[in-house]
């Protein structure tokens, strides 16, 4: 399956009226608020659907499910704190919810990978990279994870689904460039980073 097949399947679930039954963790995202300065597009459900629209039809199905489920933890963690909506720990909470969801919708073999993508979709906020940055040993190891290219796709979709003043897309673009130059390029030459 590719992302286009997942999109068709989800469309069928919506037409048949079973989407909310199969994916209540996604349906409940309607009306879950987000800070307007970073998410002017609206609630978490709207953001998720916008992010799904930019997933390429040829993308790996794990990217599609990762984007669909990346913010499901916000339904359980969102609170109004210090004058704005926050969802501390939503990536970890969402990752824990993924395995039973993937089993319910018939893709239990993808659960571990999709859970990893959901858990790490905010990694870039802690990296503090800029032009001409060098990767730390830990960053380099993380980029060597076999799912890292898919994680970049999930993060790009997340950024594209956000209509706000954040610089998420710029951070991901920079990390993708560094990955291409430092990690993919060196792997292609047979270099071992460990």
ChimeraX attribute file (.defattr): number of C-alpha atoms within 10 A of each C-alpha:
attribute: neighborCount
match mode: 1-to-1
recipient: residues
	/A:1	10
	/A:2	15
	/A:3	20
	/A:4	17
	/A:5	14
	/A:6	17
	/A:7	18
	/A:8	11
	/A:9	13
	/A:10	16
	/A:11	13
	/A:12	13
	/A:13	16
	/A:14	13
	/A:15	10
	/A:16	9
	/A:17	11
	/A:18	13
	/A:19	17
	/A:20	13
	/A:21	12
	/A:22	17
	/A:23	18
	/A:24	13
	/A:25	20
	/A:26	22
	/A:27	16
	/A:28	16
	/A:29	21
	/A:30	15
	/A:31	13
	/A:32	17
	/A:33	21
	/A:34	22
	/A:35	16
	/A:36	16
	/A:37	13
	/A:38	16
	/A:39	20
	/A:40	14
	/A:41	17
	/A:42	19
	/A:43	17
	/A:44	24
	/A:45	22
	/A:46	18
	/A:47	25
	/A:48	23
	/A:49	15
	/A:50	21
	/A:51	23
	/A:52	23
	/A:53	15
	/A:54	17
	/A:55	23
	/A:56	15
	/A:57	15
	/A:58	11
	/A:59	15
	/A:60	17
	/A:61	21
	/A:62	23
	/A:63	29
	/A:64	29
	/A:65	25
	/A:66	29
	/A:67	31
	/A:68	23
	/A:69	24
	/A:70	31
	/A:71	27
	/A:72	27
	/A:73	26
	/A:74	24
	/A:75	23
	/A:76	17
	/A:77	15
	/A:78	17
	/A:79	16
	/A:80	12
	/A:81	9
	/A:82	7
	/A:83	7
	/A:84	12
	/A:85	15
	/A:86	17
	/A:87	19
	/A:88	14
	/A:89	14
	/A:90	22
	/A:91	25
	/A:92	18
	/A:93	19
	/A:94	23
	/A:95	25
	/A:96	18
	/A:97	17
	/A:98	28
	/A:99	19
	/A:100	13
	/A:101	18
	/A:102	20
	/A:103	13
	/A:104	13
	/A:105	10
	/A:106	10
	/A:107	13
	/A:108	14
	/A:109	11
	/A:110	16
	/A:111	22
	/A:112	14
	/A:113	21
	/A:114	27
	/A:115	24
	/A:116	19
	/A:117	28
	/A:118	31
	/A:119	23
	/A:120	17
	/A:121	22
	/A:122	17
	/A:123	14
	/A:124	16
	/A:125	12
	/A:126	7
	/A:127	13
	/A:128	8
	/A:129	16
	/A:130	12
	/A:131	9
	/A:132	8
	/A:133	11
	/A:134	12
	/A:135	17
	/A:136	10
	/A:137	11
	/A:138	9
	/A:139	13
	/A:140	17
	/A:141	13
	/A:142	13
	/A:143	22
	/A:144	17
	/A:145	10
	/A:146	10
	/A:147	16
	/A:148	17
	/A:149	17
	/A:150	20
	/A:151	26
	/A:152	21
	/A:153	24
	/A:154	28
	/A:155	29
	/A:156	23
	/A:157	25
	/A:158	27
	/A:159	23
	/A:160	18
	/A:161	21
	/A:162	25
	/A:163	16
	/A:164	16
	/A:165	11
	/A:166	13
	/A:167	12
	/A:168	19
	/A:169	16
	/A:170	13
	/A:171	20
	/A:172	20
	/A:173	14
	/A:174	17
	/A:175	21
	/A:176	19
	/A:177	14
	/A:178	22
	/A:179	21
	/A:180	14
	/A:181	11
	/A:182	15
	/A:183	21
	/A:184	17
	/A:185	13
	/A:186	14
	/A:187	13
	/A:188	8
	/A:189	9
	/A:190	9
	/A:191	11
	/A:192	8
	/A:193	11
	/A:194	7
